[in-house]
Amino acid sequence: MDSWKSWSRKLMRCRLLRSVDHSMNKYPALHYPELYILKGGYRDFYRSHQEHCEPQSYCPMHHEEHRTELLRCRTHSRASA
């Protein structure tokens, strides 16, 4: 189960993404019209509901294929904090 601090951080990031989307796009033409916080994350959702996922394959966040992008995002996140 997620701790309150973890849940709160996820909610703040969701609100930040919503705010950025609203500043760049005029409602109702949002880039992300619906946002969800998934209990257990996308990995657990994918395991339970693969038929609703596109693409129908799963690659973990820490997979070598995503290493460069993950480092870039972490650097950007620290710089804007």
Secondary structure, 3 states (H helix, E strand, C coil): CCCHHHHHHHHHHHHHHHHHHHHHCCCCCCCCCCCCCCCCHHHHHHHHHHHHCCCCCCCCCCCHHHHHHHHHHHHHHHHHC
